[in-house]
Amino acid sequence: MRAFVVTAAFEGEVQDVPDPIAAPGQVIVDVHRVGVCGTDVEFWTGEMAYLHQGHARYPMRLGHEWAGIVSALGAGVHRGWLGRRVTADTMIGCGRCDRCRSGRHNVCADRFEIGIRGGWPGALAEQIAVPASSLFALPDHVDDVGGALVEPGGNALRAAQGAGLQRGDRALIFGPGTIGLLVAMFLRARGAEVHLMGRTEDSLAFARKLGFANAWQPDAIPDVPYAAVIDASNAARLPAAALERVEPGGRVVYIGLAGEPSAIDTRTLALKDVTAVGVLSASPSLDATIRAFAAGEVDPKPLVAATVGLDQVGEVLAGNRPIGAGPGPKIHVDPRISGPAGGHA
């Protein structure tokens, strides 16, 4: 099959690789859609911490936001999965440790992360092998586009939950990218007043187009109380700014990751009686995200600017937007597309 392989920092190509074979307990999925994520870009540039910590190494196949159809079953897998439209949990725990047994497999010390950690090949390929235990069926009201947004949606939902807001509370989100906008959508669905901060007028204009009128440049943020501040950016200075902006007794949620260490003043954290929440992975909220998408509480599809084939993945990872792309922050890949393709999703 065809797959996009990152061979070194800033180097990658479409290769013919062996077809995956379903081991016992696994399935093979024909991939229909894959999202390109900021984490994928960090692997492309060589900045991703896992490369330096020994949790990942080149060559590697990226792709952890995806949807497709189960086409083959390994031994012991219920036949009801065959032909089902699915996505899957990115995190695959060992299943034996206390964290896994208590439902915290997303922080298992020996976990795999599909397309990210431990060498488990990702979905930037025509097919992917995954454990049947990690599958989530997609209902008819969640198409392939929505299915490939379940993983970032689950992260965003956890961030929204971590903010601990009541109806009418005000939140400020740093970063109007895919995660930040999804957090904004979930918070709006819960009745919160949402403000967003971004660096470019194009990103802010897109946020306003989605109905978020309170979208600000950094120097224009209103001096009003924010019950929660969510940092969905990749700027090392913003975690401290989130702590400064939040109301005493409020919450700061950290879901964005910078390419270098961030510093916060824990004296401010303590003296303001602020709760800080960190979010790693969508695992605990995948079911709830699928339900929210299916019910129309959150519509993530406008975030997708274009869909391309595997041959254009290198250009996308290098930061080049496809010709004809819409204004959204997310680029999708359809491995079934042969040769260059692009345009609005």
Secondary structure as GFF3:
##gff-version 3
##sequence-region A 1 345
A	DSSP	beta_strand	2	8	.	.	.	ID=ss1
A	DSSP	beta_strand	11	16	.	.	.	ID=ss2
A	DSSP	beta_strand	26	35	.	.	.	ID=ss3
A	DSSP	alpha_helix	38	45	.	.	.	ID=ss4
A	DSSP	alpha_helix	49	53	.	.	.	ID=ss5
A	DSSP	beta_strand	65	73	.	.	.	ID=ss6
A	DSSP	three_ten_helix	79	81	.	.	.	ID=ss7
A	DSSP	beta_strand	85	88	.	.	.	ID=ss8
A	DSSP	beta_strand	91	92	.	.	.	ID=ss9
A	DSSP	alpha_helix	98	101	.	.	.	ID=ss10
A	DSSP	three_ten_helix	105	107	.	.	.	ID=ss11
A	DSSP	beta_strand	112	113	.	.	.	ID=ss12
A	DSSP	beta_strand	127	131	.	.	.	ID=ss13
A	DSSP	three_ten_helix	132	134	.	.	.	ID=ss14
A	DSSP	beta_strand	135	137	.	.	.	ID=ss15
A	DSSP	alpha_helix	144	147	.	.	.	ID=ss16
A	DSSP	alpha_helix	150	162	.	.	.	ID=ss17
A	DSSP	beta_strand	170	174	.	.	.	ID=ss18
A	DSSP	alpha_helix	178	189	.	.	.	ID=ss19
A	DSSP	beta_strand	193	197	.	.	.	ID=ss20
A	DSSP	alpha_helix	201	209	.	.	.	ID=ss21
A	DSSP	beta_strand	215	216	.	.	.	ID=ss22
A	DSSP	three_ten_helix	218	220	.	.	.	ID=ss23
A	DSSP	beta_strand	226	231	.	.	.	ID=ss24
A	DSSP	alpha_helix	238	245	.	.	.	ID=ss25
A	DSSP	beta_strand	246	254	.	.	.	ID=ss26
A	DSSP	alpha_helix	266	271	.	.	.	ID=ss27
A	DSSP	beta_strand	275	278	.	.	.	ID=ss28
A	DSSP	three_ten_helix	283	285	.	.	.	ID=ss29
A	DSSP	alpha_helix	286	295	.	.	.	ID=ss30
A	DSSP	three_ten_helix	301	303	.	.	.	ID=ss31
A	DSSP	beta_strand	304	308	.	.	.	ID=ss32
A	DSSP	three_ten_helix	310	312	.	.	.	ID=ss33
A	DSSP	alpha_helix	313	317	.	.	.	ID=ss34
A	DSSP	beta_strand	330	333	.	.	.	ID=ss35
###
